[in-house]
Amino acid sequence: MADLLALSSQIIDSGHTDQPVNRVTNELSEIADGVAMVESFSHCVALDTSAGLVCFDASGAQTGRAVVEALGSWRSARVSHLVYTHGHADHVGGSTFFAGAAAASGHQRPHVIGHENIDARLDRYELTNDWNLLINARQFGGVSPASNLQVGGEDDAAGSGMNVSLPNRVRRFLPAATLRPDETFRESHSTVAGGHTIDFHHARGETDDHLWAWLPAHKALVTGDFLIWNFPNAGNPQKVQRYPIEWAAALRRMVELGPELLLPAHGLPIAGRERIARVLDDVATALEDLVRDVLAMMNAGEKLDTIVHTVRVPADTLAKPYLRPLYDEPEFVVRNIWRQFGGWWDGAASRLKPAPDAVVAGVLAELAGGPDVLLRRAEAAATDGDLRLACHLADLAGWAEPDDPGIHAGRAAIYLARRRTESSLMSKGIYAAAARESQAVVDSH
């Protein structure tokens, strides 16, 4: 079993890694006296108390059983408390296995603690069940089960070294029996479990229902997805609003406590006050700088198109092993900052109430001399390395001729080429989905 603290120290101190940092082994490691972590998706952090185990996050529906079994191999005590750091499915979906294990042992099910907004989130998942299945299939469906992509923190997904698989014909985004919180709070809250004080703090970040916890006896932070060992998931193009300003502020508040141990829900645990402060400061600064630069351009009256193609995070920042853009990426965060402060309209007048894509594409194809001309130009752009332009032109060709297998074979090839050049899972998944759309047209003929 790997020494996770030694591994993370080596990676952070050296500034590089040649191995996965988001691991899904479903193995349990004792990180400190009476504190353990099961590496899963998401991780489960457990605190052993005289009243039972206090567990932070239940992992997802596909991994919850393995997490419960790993906890049982460590301690025979019941799980007295289950804390949701937030309501994403990979953090709460495994709760049914916690309840099942309690019933099988004749114990009362865990007392669930979470932020007051979790109930509203779970209600929304019920309302948009099919939509969430659809977007997750698109987001993660482009990942090979044998891939080593490093990601973190989302409703269903993969981590570095995780075998990613989406179950066939899944009909529920969350199990119907997912446990709801028994105890909620708004801003801050404390509880005592078996003689251990646990302080909870709410902050908006990846979600509006997120909490982080402070274990004063261990000088330990349980951070949930405020740290995911990737660039912060603050810009997902298919999900609801994220909050980079509040995210950064939460990280700075954590530093003020002087933590000596950090336990995330994705990625490796971290030991050492200076090391933890350095990591949290780097992540906070990256977010703060993005917000500063985007808002400066918005205040100057720039359109979203200009901002997206101007604002950048320095390459040396993105090279840090806990800030690589392998799940989300800064360009998407830029768009989310615009959405938070500027709404959905991007500033181009024609896109306020646009004509249908197919109509515009048909006119452009006519002017160009046919959809095949657009496709050939797209292929030339791809050959020249301009895949952004190539995808625009391939879409226009496909929209102009939605049933032409030759056009769509070319479009699929361009999107597969685009996918191979991308680093983030979000981009890879969406571009693979575009290729599958066109391949379906080809296969139908």
C-alpha angles and dihedrals in degrees: 000000000000121000094237097192092050090048094050092045091053092048096046095043094047094042096225142067136198095193139061118284097183100062129177106196098134085225123137123229125187103229099180136352104308094354122107139172128207108206104224140116096309108007120239117221115202131197117197112220134168088255095052138276122326106207126195111211127355098227119229135308091262095049105029095093093054090047093053091048091051091051090050090054089056102043133007092208119113122255102254098178134026115194121197111210085196140335103263113133095245088059102043107022093083092058091097089069091052089053091046093051090050092051092048090054095045093248131134111259116260120281104245121218125188146135118292093248095063093085091055090050093051089048089053091051089055090050094048101032096133093042091054091049089050098050094043091052088053095043097047102021093088093064120098114231088235094050125123096210114152116225139146148202118009143118096279124349155101140295131203105298093008119138102235116207132156113210115243117253094001108180103183127056090200128020111261090234095055106144117250122215116274093193126034138175139188112219111353138354140173132206135181118220120180092336095313119117115215121189119203125201127188122216132159112241125122086002139012091241099055126133135181125201136219121208103196096189090059096030084232135149123211100200106177107197097339083100118031103160089249134075105299115277091238100127112043105163095213102043138071127278121308124201115224096172094054090040092058092045091053091053091052091050089053091054091054090064091063097233119199096188129038122194114190129188091232127031132013129328115248130217130197131057096241094044093050092047091051093051095046092046092051092052093045092048093051090054095043092050092051092050092047094050096044094048092047090056093043090052088051090056099251120157122241092252091060093044095049091053095044111041113082140171112228115261093234089057092051090049092064109110092238096045105048113134095236098127110018122009138210095253090062091047089054089057092048092052088052090049092050094052105021109032128234101303111097097208099257107122095214090058095055091081103001131188115250113282091238092055094050090045092050093053093047091048089051092050092046094050100259142329090277089062090054090049093049089051089049090052091049090052090050091051089051090052096251097125093159090063092039092058093050091053094043090053091051091051092048094047091049092051106026094170102041110114093198093054092046095047087058093046091050091051092051093050092048089052089049091050092055091057096050126094103195123080090223093059093042092051096048094046091048089052090053090052090050091052091057094040088057089058090050092048093050092064 
